[in-house]
């Protein structure tokens, strides 16, 4: 595995701002106490604003790294994202990280946005961000336009982690970014993703520095395994709707049904989308169950990755799930030291 980036997550968590920012900040404080080193706040227009939530999270915590996961350079102009993240780094005393990704096409349809050339859009955003944070004035004419733009304050470079599922996005991240957040929950997907990471690393310039291959896996944990799997239906619906064709084929899922889920999400028929989720989709797209089973699944994924980010929903009770995952983390750490 490539060497870990010192600013990278080893044991991260995603917090969805579907509750008021102060409540999410309380969850972030619990995550820090439970041993998580990084907290990503998800970015969807139909939830609370992620950057307001991140500000509350910065005030509520002391050492945990924080950032959007993932910010979308379609619904927010890339220069605006660069300034928001630079401001977050300032208010958090340098604890900011940036999760960056092309987003979910079914959600972007609600905003009248075209999902054109996502790979190029993300790569161009990375380059523009680094130049802006370096204090340059930037001109750019590609998938978006920038004319003589700059930040009127001193910024710092922030680690950029690209969210991805498809082969080209993963390869691009390994070549150009500080890390990749692979949105998957099954060891088979990470075995395949590791091959894509190696392809990208072969083209990576030494000046880019170390790279972190992180799992960004939906997790639902509870002492009641059935309740944990039921809670996983919501995120799995969104993951299935946006999954690339090769992922659907790898897990022998019904492409027509995943398309139907995407259509329901676009129409705002969320309950219908959740009902359409199958047991096979739950197995493919979520680490769900009781703590012992979740620990086994995470251990299998960590055979391929440098880091693990527990993505939403986390469980029927998020606060309890965070504490349970802290225990899982401790168990895996103990197993790792014993294996060494």
N, C-alpha and C positions, 0 to 999 in steps of 0.2 A: 504494500500500500504506500502511496505517497506520504511524505512527511506532513504532519498536522500543522496548519497555520495557527500561530499563537492566539490570533483573534477569532478563531473558528469555534463553532459549537462542538462539544464532545457529547453533551447530554442536554439537548434543547427541548423546548416545548412551544407549541402554538396556542395562543389564546385568542379566541374569536370574540370580537366586541359586540356580541349580541345581548350584552347586559351593559348598564351604565358604566362609563369609564372608571369611576372610583371603585366599582365592584370588581372590574377586571384587574385593576391595580392591586386589590387585595389578593386576588388569585396569583398575581405575579410575585407578590411578597411571599406567599405560601410556597410557590415554586422555588424561589431562591432558598428558602429555609429547607426545602426538601432535597436540595443538592443540584438543581438545574443550573447550568451556567449561561444559558441563552434563552431569551423569550422572544418569539416572533408574534406580532399582532397581525391577523389576517386582514386583507383589504378587499372588501366588497361594498358596492354602493348601498346595498340594502341593510348593512349593519352600521354601527356607530363609526364615526370618523377614526381611522387608525392612528393618525398623528396626535390628535387630542388625547386619545387613550394612551399612547406612548409617552406623552408628557406626564400624565398622571403616574404611569408606571415608573418613569425615571425618578419622580419624587418619592415614590413608595419603596424603592429598593436602593441598595448600596453598591453591589458588585456585579450583579447579573448583567450580561450584555443584552441589548434590546434593539428591535428594529421591525420594520414592516415585513410581512412574509405572506404573499409577495406583492410588492408595488407593481403597478401595471402602467407601462409607458404608452398605452393607448388612451386610457381615460384620464390620465394626468400627463401634461407635457413633461418630457424628460428633464428639461431645465428646472421646472418647478419641483420635481422629485429630488433633484440634486440639492436644491436649497433647503427643502424640508428635512432631508437626511442630515445635511450639514448642521442645521439648527438643532436637530436631535442630538448629534454628537456634542454640541456645545452645552446643552442643558443637562446632559447625562455625564459630563466630565469624561468624554471620550469613549463611552460604552456602546456607541451605535454600530450596528451592522445593517446591511441592506440586502434584503431578499428581493430579487427582481425577476419578473416573469411576464410572459405574454398574455396571461389571463385565460379565461374561459370564454370561448366564442359564443356560447349560448347566452351568457350574461351580457356580453358586449352588445348583442343584438338589441337588448332593452334600451341601450343608450344611442342606438343608431350608428354604431361604430363598426367599421369594416376591419376584419382581422387579417390584414394583408401583410405578407412577408414577416412573420413573427420572429424568425431567427435573425434576420437582418436588423429588425427594429431593436431587439435586445442587445445585439452586438454593438450597434451604433450608440445606444444609450450608455453602455459601459464606457466607451471611449470618450463621449462627451462629458460624462460625470467626472472622470479622472482629470480631464483638462480643466474643468471648472474648479474642482477642489484644489488643483495646483495653482490657481490664481490667474489662469489664462482667460483671455477674451476669445470667444469661440464663434466661428462661422461653420455651418454645416448644412448640406443640402442632400438629403437622402430620403428615408422613409418619414422623416420629419425635418422641419427647417429651423435653423437657428441663425440669427444675424447679429454679429457683434454683441453677444450676450456674455455677461460675467457676473460674479457675485461681488457685491460691494462690502464684503467683510472677509476676514481670514478664515478659511476652512481647512479641514484636515482630510486626508484620504481615509475613506471608510471601506472596510472589506465588503466585497460584492459577491453574493451567493445567488446563482441563477437557479430558479425553479424550472424543472423540466421532466418530461417523460419520454419524448421521442429521441431517436438516436442522434440526429443532427444537433439538437439543442444541447444534449449532454456532451457531445464531442466539442461543440463550440465553447461551452462553459469550461471544460478542462483545458482548452487552449488559451482562453482569454480572461476568465474570472478567477476569483480567489477560492471559489468552491462551487459545488452544485448541490441542490436540494432535490433529490430524485423522489418524485411523488409516486410512491408505490408501497405496497405492504406485504409482498410475498418474496421469499428468498430467491425464487426462480427469476423474478424481475431484477433483483440486485445482482445475481450472477451475470445476467445479460448486460445490465448497466455497467458493471465493472469492465466489460470488454469495450464499451463505448468510451468510458473514461480513459482507458489506456490508449485508444486511438487518438483522442484529443491531446493527451499528455505527450505523445510522440511528436506533435507539432508545436508544443508549448516552448516559448523562449525562456531561457534560464533566468532572464531578468524579471520574469513574472513572479518569481518566488514560489513558496510552497502552495500546495493545493489540497483542499479537503473534500472528500467524497462523503456526503452526508445523506443518510436515509431521512426522508420527510414522510413518515408513515402515519396514517390515520390510526389512532389507538382508542379503544374503548375498554375500560377495565372496571370490574366491580366484583364483589364477592359472589354475586349472583351472575353466573355466566350468561344465562338467557337474557337478563336485563341489559348486560353489556352489549350483546349482539344487536338487540333491538334498538339501542341508542345509536348504533353505528349506521343505521339506515340513512340518516340525513347526509352525512358527509360522503357516504359511498355513492349516493345518487349523483352528487356533483362530480365525483371522481369518474364514475362510469360514463357520465354524459360527455366528459372531455377527454376520455382515454383514446389514444391513437389506435388506429386499426390493428397494428401489429400486437398491441397489448391485448385487445379484445380476442384476437386469434390465438395468442399464446395460452390464454386461460379458457379457450373454447366457450366463450360467452356468446349470447345472441346479439348480433350487431343491430338488428331491428329493434330489439327491446331497449338497448342503450340509447338509440336514436329517439325512441319514444320518451325515454326519461328526459333527454335534452329538450325535446319539444315541450314537455310539461313544465320544466323549469323556466324556459323562455316565456311561457304563458302565465307564469306565476302560480301554477297549479302544483304547489310543493307537496301537499299530502299525497296527491296521485303519484308524483315522482318517487316518493319514499316507498309507496306500496308496490311499485314496479320492481324494486330491488329484490334480487333473488339470493338464495343461500350461496350460490357460486360467486356472485359479486361480493358478498360479505367476506368470503374466504380469500378472494383475490385482492380486495382493496382495503382491508382493515385488519389490524391486529386486535382481536376482540375476544374477551373471555375473562376468566378468573385470573388473579395475579400469577399463579404458577404457570398457567398456559401462556400468558402474555410474556412472561420472562423467557420461556423456551423459544417463543417466536422471535423476540428481539435478539436473543443470542444467536439464532440462525441467521438473521439479517446482518448482525455485526461481524459475521465471518467475512463479509465482502466490503464493508464500509469502514470509514474512519470515525464516523460520528452517527448519532441517532437523535432525531427530533421527533418527539411524540406530538402528532398533529391532532386536531379536534376530530371527534367530540370529547375525547378523554374518558367519558363514562356518563352514566345517568346522573351522578352527582359530581360536578367538576372538582369541588374542593376535596372530597374524599378520594377521587381518582388521582389527584395530584399527590396526595399523601401515599396512596397505594403504589404509585409509580416511583416515589422516592424510595420505598422499600424494595421495589424491583431493582432499581438502580444499585442500591447497596448490596443486594444479593448477587447481581451480575459482577459488581466490582470485586466482591469477595471471591467469586468463582474465578475471575480473571487472575487475581493475585495467587490463588492456589495453583492454577494451571501454569503460571510462570515459575 
